[in-house]
Amino acid sequence: MSRTLADARHWMRQGTKLLLASVDGLDPASYDAAGGLPGWTRRHLVAHVAANADALGNLVHWAATGEETPMYASPEERAAGIARGARLPAEELTAWAHESAERLETAMAVLPAERWQAEVVTAQGRTVPASEIPWLRSREVCVHAVDLATGIGFADLPEEFLAALVVDIKAKRGLDTVPDGRLPDVAAYLAGRPYTLAGAPELGPWL
């Protein structure tokens, strides 16, 4: 399906609301528990999502000013930032998740309409228009809201978002077809998350 800038910003807000509601329910012990991604605690997931908001904020700044501001200084610095964030006290980590999301939303809200077509470069080295940033963020907050393993599943995500996600991952994985099934299950399968599709070949985690 086609998606617009308005669609992506809407899904980003919905996903952010879901994710932050889950984060607010985490006490220190809950933070230390494993999330839905192998090898990562919930602390690592929340630190990653918070750092991602700040990194995408760099791209919004790039689009607004023309000043080249990459998402991360390097892959090593990205990993180190997540590790540092995961060691924060629970209250500080929760605050970072909220504050970084608010900063990104505010920066997007004041970006002039003509600057949404300015080109920026993602952490993967892709040159994209700034209008792609809300879609990148919506994927992060929606999929990782599920990964926090607090009771949110793919079926709780917006249907239109799931349809766009399936198209996106299918293209990135180079798949011609996908197994038949309910949309949330197909999206979960393609994202390499737990699914209930019978006979589908295993896929590694995506995102």
C-alpha positions as CSV (number, residue, x, y, z in Angstrom):
1,M,0.0,0.0,0.0
2,S,1.1,3.6,-0.5
3,R,1.7,5.7,2.6
4,T,1.8,9.4,3.0
5,L,3.7,11.7,5.3
6,A,0.5,12.3,7.2
7,D,0.0,8.5,7.6
8,A,3.5,8.0,8.9
9,R,3.2,10.8,11.4
10,H,-0.1,9.4,12.6
11,W,1.3,5.9,13.1
12,M,4.4,7.4,14.8
13,R,2.2,9.1,17.4
14,Q,0.0,6.0,17.9
15,G,3.1,3.8,18.3
16,T,4.8,6.3,20.6
17,K,1.7,6.4,22.8
18,L,1.6,2.6,23.0
19,L,5.3,2.3,23.8
20,L,5.5,5.0,26.4
21,A,2.5,3.6,28.2
22,S,4.3,0.3,28.5
23,V,7.5,2.0,29.6
24,D,5.6,3.9,32.3
25,G,4.5,0.6,33.7
26,L,8.1,-0.7,34.2
27,D,9.6,-0.7,37.7
28,P,13.3,-1.4,38.1
29,A,12.8,-5.2,38.4
30,S,10.6,-5.2,35.2
31,Y,13.2,-3.2,33.4
32,D,15.9,-5.8,34.1
33,A,13.7,-8.6,32.6
34,A,14.4,-10.0,29.2
35,G,12.4,-8.4,26.3
36,G,11.3,-10.0,23.1
37,L,14.7,-9.6,21.3
38,P,17.4,-12.2,22.1
39,G,20.2,-10.9,24.3
40,W,18.4,-7.6,25.1
41,T,16.7,-6.6,28.4
42,R,13.9,-4.2,28.4
43,R,16.5,-1.6,29.5
44,H,18.4,-2.1,26.2
45,L,15.2,-1.8,24.2
46,V,14.1,1.4,25.8
47,A,17.6,2.9,25.6
48,H,17.7,2.0,21.9
49,V,14.3,3.6,21.2
50,A,15.2,6.7,23.1
51,A,18.6,7.0,21.3
52,N,16.8,6.5,18.0
53,A,14.5,9.5,18.7
54,D,17.6,11.7,19.3
55,A,19.3,10.3,16.2
56,L,16.3,10.9,13.9
57,G,16.2,14.4,15.5
58,N,19.6,14.9,14.0
59,L,18.1,14.1,10.5
60,V,15.3,16.6,11.1
61,H,17.9,19.2,12.0
62,W,19.8,18.3,8.8
63,A,16.7,18.7,6.7
64,A,15.8,22.0,8.4
65,T,19.2,23.7,8.2
66,G,21.2,21.9,5.5
67,E,23.9,21.2,8.1
68,E,25.0,17.6,7.8
69,T,24.2,15.9,11.1
70,P,24.4,12.1,10.8
71,M,22.2,10.0,13.0
72,Y,25.2,8.5,14.9
73,A,28.9,9.4,14.8
74,S,29.7,5.7,14.1
75,P,28.2,2.3,14.6
76,E,30.4,1.9,17.6
77,E,29.1,5.1,19.2
78,R,25.5,3.9,18.5
79,A,26.2,0.7,20.4
80,A,28.0,2.5,23.2
81,G,25.1,4.9,23.6
82,I,22.6,2.1,24.0
83,A,24.9,0.4,26.6
84,R,25.2,3.6,28.5
85,G,21.5,4.2,28.5
86,A,20.7,0.7,29.6
87,R,22.8,1.4,32.8
88,L,20.7,4.4,33.8
89,P,18.4,4.3,36.8
90,A,14.9,3.3,35.8
91,E,13.5,6.8,36.4
92,E,16.1,8.4,34.2
93,L,15.7,5.9,31.4
94,T,11.9,6.4,31.5
95,A,12.4,10.2,31.4
96,W,14.8,9.9,28.4
97,A,12.3,7.8,26.5
98,H,9.6,10.5,27.0
99,E,11.9,13.6,26.5
100,S,13.5,12.3,23.3
101,A,10.1,11.4,21.8
102,E,8.8,14.9,22.7
103,R,11.9,16.6,21.2
104,L,11.5,14.6,17.9
105,E,7.8,15.4,17.7
106,T,8.4,19.1,18.3
107,A,11.2,19.3,15.7
108,M,8.9,17.6,13.1
109,A,6.0,19.9,14.0
110,V,8.1,23.1,13.1
111,L,9.8,21.7,10.0
112,P,8.7,23.9,7.0
113,A,6.7,22.0,4.4
114,E,9.3,22.5,1.7
115,R,12.1,21.0,3.9
116,W,10.4,17.6,4.0
117,Q,11.9,16.9,0.6
118,A,15.4,17.7,1.7
119,E,17.7,14.7,1.4
120,V,19.3,13.1,4.4
121,V,21.3,9.9,5.0
122,T,20.1,7.1,7.3
123,A,22.3,5.1,9.6
124,Q,22.4,2.4,6.9
125,G,23.7,4.8,4.4
126,R,20.5,5.3,2.3
127,T,19.8,8.8,0.9
128,V,16.2,9.5,1.5
129,P,13.9,12.6,1.7
130,A,13.2,13.9,5.2
131,S,9.6,12.7,4.6
132,E,10.8,9.2,5.3
133,I,11.8,10.0,8.9
134,P,8.3,9.6,10.4
135,W,8.0,6.2,8.8
136,L,11.4,5.1,10.2
137,R,10.3,6.2,13.6
138,S,6.9,4.6,13.4
139,R,8.5,1.3,12.7
140,E,10.8,1.6,15.7
141,V,8.1,2.6,18.2
142,C,5.5,0.1,17.0
143,V,7.6,-3.0,16.6
144,H,9.6,-2.3,19.8
145,A,6.4,-1.7,21.7
146,V,5.7,-5.4,21.0
147,D,9.3,-6.4,21.8
148,L,8.9,-5.0,25.3
149,A,6.8,-8.0,26.0
150,T,4.3,-6.2,28.3
151,G,1.2,-7.6,26.6
152,I,1.2,-5.6,23.3
153,G,1.1,-7.7,20.2
154,F,1.1,-7.0,16.5
155,A,-2.7,-7.2,16.5
156,D,-2.7,-4.1,18.7
157,L,-0.9,-2.0,16.0
158,P,-2.8,0.0,13.5
159,E,-4.0,-2.2,10.5
160,E,-2.9,0.4,7.9
161,F,0.6,0.5,9.6
162,L,0.8,-3.3,9.4
163,A,-0.1,-3.3,5.7
164,A,2.6,-0.8,5.0
165,L,5.1,-2.7,7.2
166,V,4.5,-5.9,5.3
167,V,5.1,-4.1,2.0
168,D,8.3,-2.6,3.4
169,I,9.8,-5.7,4.9
170,K,8.8,-7.9,2.0
171,A,10.8,-5.6,-0.4
172,K,13.8,-5.3,2.0
173,R,14.0,-9.1,2.4
174,G,13.6,-9.6,-1.4
175,L,10.5,-11.8,-1.0
176,D,8.2,-12.3,-4.0
177,T,5.4,-13.9,-1.9
178,V,4.5,-14.3,1.8
179,P,2.5,-17.0,3.6
180,D,-1.2,-16.6,3.8
181,G,-2.6,-15.6,7.2
182,R,-4.0,-12.8,9.3
183,L,-2.2,-9.5,8.7
184,P,-0.8,-9.3,12.3
185,D,0.7,-12.8,12.0
186,V,2.2,-12.0,8.5
187,A,3.7,-8.8,9.8
188,A,5.1,-10.6,12.9
189,Y,6.5,-13.4,10.7
190,L,8.2,-11.0,8.3
191,A,9.7,-9.0,11.2
192,G,11.2,-12.2,12.6
193,R,9.0,-12.1,15.7
194,P,6.9,-15.0,17.2
195,Y,4.1,-16.0,14.8
196,T,1.5,-18.7,14.3
197,L,1.7,-19.3,10.6
198,A,2.0,-23.0,9.9
199,G,4.8,-24.2,7.8
200,A,6.4,-20.8,7.2
201,P,10.3,-20.9,6.9
202,E,12.1,-19.3,9.8
203,L,13.3,-15.7,9.3
204,G,15.8,-13.9,11.4
205,P,14.9,-10.7,13.4
206,W,14.5,-7.5,11.3
207,L,14.9,-4.0,12.8
